[in-house]
Amino acid sequence: MSAGGDAASVVAVTGTLEPFLGPLSGVVVDAAIFLAVIAATYVIYKVAVTPLVQRVFDRQGLDEHARRPLQKIVAFLVLFAGVTVAFGAAGYQGFLRSLATIAAAATLAIGFALQDVIKNFVAGVFIYTDRPFRIGDWIEWQGNSGVVEDISFRVTRVRTFDNELLTVPNHALTSDVVKNPVAKKTLRLKFVFGIDYEDDVEKATDIIVEEAEKSEAILADPAPSVRLTELADSYVGLQSRIWIDDPSRADFVKARADYVKAVKARFDDEDISIPFPQRTVSGRNEWTDPSSFGGEA
């Protein structure tokens, strides 16, 4: 139906109601049109938009915590569009223009006043879409570390390993490097064992590898490996590289502690020493008895 036909229909309905409502007939018709458009918008959102959004979320594999705020945003946008169309269809164009002017000015003022909030909101959107980490992941950033407990559009809440709750602005997690050790299914651990310069490097290497192969927490593939990485002041450094499966912070700490303890016990049994730091002091001149300091030159 054309715009002229719609206008004619509105005029006809208004003329029909005028004997009953008098001068209020036009207001009633406009209000009815406004409410009809709002109702149609709600039906379209429930019948068409919601299933479409759910399919998109399923395709992207979004978690439940990410779906709820995104659904609210979609609902707000659909409602805003419906209200805008309803104002136009009801003949409130003048009011709509005034409302748009006020909204633009308010948006500008709010934008200046809430720069940090908006910045964190945008960062939250990036966290939801990029998914650098999820709830339950162990993350590290700017010298902090902990397990993610909640992600919202403004802040992320992280429980540290000392049982402290950190409320972190999302911008802090998108503007710097965030390490997610558990993003993949396996995690490589490294530990340097220091042995004495007089000890057998090959024997120590075999012990380190054998203890890794005995551990149930350490994967056989990729295989454990050892590299000579340091010739320090008082020890030879052998770096062990092992892999654990589906790691968490607790698994990581326990697996490494048990492994290091087992290697230390084998070193003791095989007479391989882990030396203390040592310093050798020597003089260039002949030694002089301190008692002679006060004597004759």
C-alpha positions as CSV (number, residue, x, y, z in Angstrom):
1,M,0.0,0.0,0.0
2,S,1.4,3.4,-0.9
3,A,2.0,6.3,1.5
4,G,-1.0,8.1,0.0
5,G,-3.2,5.1,0.6
6,D,-2.0,4.8,4.2
7,A,-2.7,8.5,4.8
8,A,-6.2,8.1,3.3
9,S,-6.9,5.1,5.6
10,V,-5.8,7.1,8.6
11,V,-8.1,9.9,7.6
12,A,-11.0,7.5,7.1
13,V,-10.5,5.9,10.5
14,T,-10.2,9.4,12.1
15,G,-13.4,10.5,10.4
16,T,-15.2,7.3,11.6
17,L,-14.2,8.0,15.3
18,E,-14.8,11.7,15.2
19,P,-18.5,11.5,16.1
20,F,-17.6,9.5,19.2
21,L,-14.4,11.1,20.3
22,G,-14.6,14.6,18.8
23,P,-11.3,16.5,18.7
24,L,-9.5,13.6,20.5
25,S,-10.0,11.2,17.5
26,G,-6.7,12.2,15.9
27,V,-4.8,11.7,19.1
28,V,-6.3,8.3,19.7
29,V,-5.6,7.1,16.2
30,D,-1.9,8.3,16.4
31,A,-1.5,6.6,19.7
32,A,-3.1,3.4,18.4
33,I,-0.6,3.4,15.4
34,F,2.3,4.0,17.8
35,L,1.3,1.1,20.0
36,A,0.6,-1.2,17.0
37,V,4.1,-0.6,15.7
38,I,5.6,-1.3,19.1
39,A,3.6,-4.5,19.4
40,A,4.7,-5.5,15.9
41,T,8.3,-4.8,16.8
42,Y,8.1,-7.0,19.8
43,V,6.5,-9.9,17.8
44,I,9.3,-9.6,15.1
45,Y,11.9,-9.6,17.8
46,K,10.5,-12.8,19.4
47,V,9.7,-14.7,16.2
48,A,12.5,-13.7,13.8
49,V,15.3,-11.8,15.5
50,T,15.8,-14.0,18.6
51,P,16.1,-17.3,16.7
52,L,18.5,-15.7,14.2
53,V,20.7,-14.3,17.0
54,Q,20.7,-17.7,18.7
55,R,21.9,-19.4,15.5
56,V,24.7,-16.8,15.2
57,F,25.7,-17.4,18.8
58,D,25.7,-21.2,18.2
59,R,27.8,-20.8,15.1
60,Q,30.3,-18.7,16.9
61,G,30.4,-21.1,19.9
62,L,29.7,-18.3,22.5
63,D,29.5,-19.3,26.1
64,E,26.3,-18.6,28.2
65,H,28.0,-15.7,30.1
66,A,28.7,-14.0,26.7
67,R,25.2,-14.5,25.3
68,R,23.3,-12.7,28.0
69,P,24.8,-9.2,27.6
70,L,24.8,-9.5,23.8
71,Q,21.2,-10.5,23.8
72,K,20.4,-7.4,25.9
73,I,22.2,-5.2,23.4
74,V,20.3,-6.7,20.4
75,A,17.0,-6.2,22.3
76,F,17.8,-2.6,23.0
77,L,18.7,-1.9,19.3
78,V,15.5,-3.6,18.1
79,L,13.4,-1.6,20.6
80,F,15.1,1.6,19.6
81,A,14.5,1.0,16.0
82,G,10.8,0.1,16.7
83,V,10.3,3.3,18.8
84,T,11.8,5.4,16.0
85,V,9.6,3.8,13.4
86,A,6.5,4.1,15.7
87,F,7.1,7.8,16.1
88,G,7.3,8.3,12.4
89,A,4.3,6.2,11.6
90,A,2.2,8.0,14.2
91,G,3.0,11.4,12.7
92,Y,5.2,12.6,15.5
93,Q,8.1,13.6,13.1
94,G,8.5,17.0,14.8
95,F,8.8,15.3,18.2
96,L,11.2,12.7,16.7
97,R,13.5,15.4,15.4
98,S,13.5,17.2,18.7
99,L,14.2,13.9,20.5
100,A,17.0,13.1,18.1
101,T,18.6,16.6,18.7
102,I,18.4,16.1,22.5
103,A,19.8,12.6,22.2
104,A,22.7,13.8,20.1
105,A,23.6,16.5,22.6
106,A,23.1,14.1,25.5
107,T,25.3,11.5,23.8
108,L,28.1,14.0,23.3
109,A,28.0,15.1,27.0
110,I,27.8,11.6,28.3
111,G,30.6,10.6,26.0
112,F,33.0,13.2,27.5
113,A,31.8,12.3,31.1
114,L,32.1,8.6,30.7
115,Q,35.2,8.1,28.6
116,D,36.6,5.4,30.9
117,V,33.3,3.6,31.1
118,I,32.9,3.6,27.3
119,K,36.5,2.5,26.9
120,N,36.0,-0.4,29.2
121,F,32.7,-1.3,27.5
122,V,34.4,-1.4,24.1
123,A,37.2,-3.5,25.6
124,G,34.6,-5.9,27.0
125,V,33.1,-6.3,23.6
126,F,36.5,-7.3,22.2
127,I,37.0,-9.8,25.0
128,Y,33.6,-11.4,24.2
129,T,34.4,-11.5,20.5
130,D,38.1,-12.4,20.5
131,R,37.9,-14.7,23.5
132,P,41.5,-14.4,24.7
133,F,40.4,-16.2,27.9
134,R,37.2,-17.7,29.4
135,I,35.7,-18.1,32.9
136,G,37.9,-20.7,34.7
137,D,41.1,-19.9,32.8
138,W,44.3,-19.0,34.6
139,I,45.7,-15.7,33.2
140,E,48.7,-13.5,33.9
141,W,49.0,-9.8,33.2
142,Q,51.1,-6.9,34.4
143,G,52.7,-8.9,37.2
144,N,49.3,-10.3,38.4
145,S,47.8,-13.8,38.0
146,G,44.7,-15.6,38.9
147,V,41.6,-17.5,37.8
148,V,38.9,-15.7,35.9
149,E,35.6,-15.8,37.8
150,D,33.4,-13.4,35.9
151,I,33.5,-11.3,32.7
152,S,31.2,-8.3,32.2
153,F,31.2,-5.5,29.7
154,R,33.0,-3.2,32.1
155,V,35.2,-5.3,34.4
156,T,36.6,-8.8,34.7
157,R,36.8,-10.4,38.2
158,V,39.9,-12.6,38.9
159,R,40.5,-14.7,41.9
160,T,44.2,-14.7,42.8
161,F,46.0,-17.8,44.2
162,D,46.1,-16.1,47.6
163,N,42.2,-16.0,47.5
164,E,42.0,-12.3,46.8
165,L,39.4,-11.0,44.4
166,L,40.7,-8.5,41.8
167,T,38.2,-6.3,39.8
168,V,40.1,-5.5,36.7
169,P,38.9,-2.9,34.1
170,N,38.6,-4.6,30.8
171,H,40.8,-1.9,29.1
172,A,43.7,-3.1,31.3
173,L,43.3,-6.6,29.8
174,T,43.1,-5.5,26.1
175,S,45.7,-2.8,26.1
176,D,48.6,-5.0,27.3
177,V,49.9,-8.5,26.9
178,V,47.8,-11.1,28.7
179,K,49.2,-14.6,29.1
180,N,46.8,-17.5,29.1
181,P,48.8,-20.6,30.0
182,V,45.8,-22.9,29.7
183,A,44.4,-21.7,26.4
184,K,45.8,-24.9,24.7
185,K,45.4,-28.5,25.9
186,T,49.1,-28.9,26.9
187,L,51.6,-26.7,28.8
188,R,55.4,-26.9,28.7
189,L,57.2,-26.5,32.0
190,K,60.9,-25.7,32.3
191,F,63.2,-26.2,35.3
192,V,67.0,-25.7,35.6
193,F,68.8,-28.3,37.7
194,G,72.3,-27.1,38.8
195,I,75.0,-29.8,39.3
196,D,78.6,-29.6,40.3
197,Y,81.3,-29.1,37.7
198,E,82.9,-32.4,38.7
199,D,79.6,-34.4,38.3
200,D,78.8,-36.4,35.2
201,V,76.6,-34.4,32.9
202,E,75.3,-37.4,30.9
203,K,74.4,-39.3,34.0
204,A,72.5,-36.4,35.4
205,T,70.7,-35.9,32.1
206,D,69.6,-39.5,32.1
207,I,68.3,-39.2,35.7
208,I,66.3,-36.1,34.8
209,V,64.7,-37.8,31.8
210,E,64.0,-41.0,33.6
211,E,62.2,-39.3,36.5
212,A,60.1,-37.4,34.0
213,E,59.1,-40.6,32.2
214,K,58.1,-42.2,35.5
215,S,55.7,-39.3,36.4
216,E,52.0,-39.9,35.5
217,A,51.4,-36.1,35.3
218,I,54.1,-35.7,32.6
219,L,53.3,-36.5,28.9
220,A,55.4,-39.0,27.0
221,D,54.6,-37.1,23.7
222,P,56.1,-34.6,23.4
223,A,58.9,-36.4,25.1
224,P,60.8,-34.9,28.0
225,S,64.1,-33.3,27.0
226,V,67.2,-31.8,28.7
227,R,69.5,-29.1,27.5
228,L,72.8,-27.8,29.0
229,T,72.0,-24.1,29.2
230,E,74.3,-22.5,31.8
231,L,77.9,-22.6,32.9
232,A,77.3,-20.5,36.0
233,D,79.8,-19.5,38.8
234,S,79.2,-22.5,40.9
235,Y,77.2,-25.0,38.9
236,V,76.4,-26.4,35.5
237,G,72.8,-25.7,34.5
238,L,70.7,-28.5,32.9
239,Q,67.3,-27.2,31.8
240,S,64.5,-29.8,31.8
241,R,61.5,-29.4,29.5
242,I,58.4,-31.4,30.2
243,W,54.8,-31.2,29.1
244,I,51.6,-31.7,31.1
245,D,48.0,-32.3,29.8
246,D,45.0,-30.1,30.3
247,P,46.7,-27.9,32.9
248,S,45.4,-25.8,35.7
249,R,47.4,-23.8,38.2
250,A,47.1,-26.5,40.8
251,D,48.2,-29.2,38.3
252,F,51.1,-27.1,37.2
253,V,52.5,-26.5,40.7
254,K,52.0,-30.0,41.9
255,A,53.4,-31.7,38.8
256,R,56.5,-29.6,38.9
257,A,57.0,-29.9,42.7
258,D,56.7,-33.7,42.6
259,Y,59.0,-34.0,39.6
260,V,61.7,-31.8,41.1
261,K,61.5,-33.7,44.4
262,A,61.9,-37.0,42.6
263,V,65.0,-35.8,40.7
264,K,66.5,-34.4,43.9
265,A,66.1,-37.8,45.6
266,R,67.8,-39.6,42.7
267,F,70.6,-37.1,42.7
268,D,71.2,-37.8,46.3
269,D,71.2,-41.6,45.7
270,E,73.6,-41.3,42.7
271,D,76.0,-38.9,44.6
272,I,75.3,-36.0,42.2
273,S,75.5,-32.8,44.2
274,I,73.6,-29.5,43.8
275,P,76.3,-27.0,44.9
276,F,75.9,-23.9,47.0
277,P,77.2,-20.6,45.6
278,Q,80.9,-20.5,46.0
279,R,83.5,-17.7,45.8
280,T,87.3,-18.2,45.6
281,V,89.4,-15.4,47.2
282,S,93.0,-15.0,46.1
283,G,95.6,-12.3,46.6
284,R,98.3,-11.1,44.2
285,N,100.9,-10.3,46.9
286,E,102.5,-12.4,49.5
287,W,100.5,-13.1,52.7
288,T,101.4,-11.0,55.7
289,D,100.6,-11.9,59.3
290,P,98.2,-9.3,60.7
291,S,100.3,-9.2,63.9
292,S,103.2,-7.6,61.9
293,F,101.0,-4.7,60.8
294,G,102.0,-2.7,63.9
295,G,105.7,-3.6,63.7
296,E,108.6,-2.0,62.0
297,A,108.5,-1.5,58.3
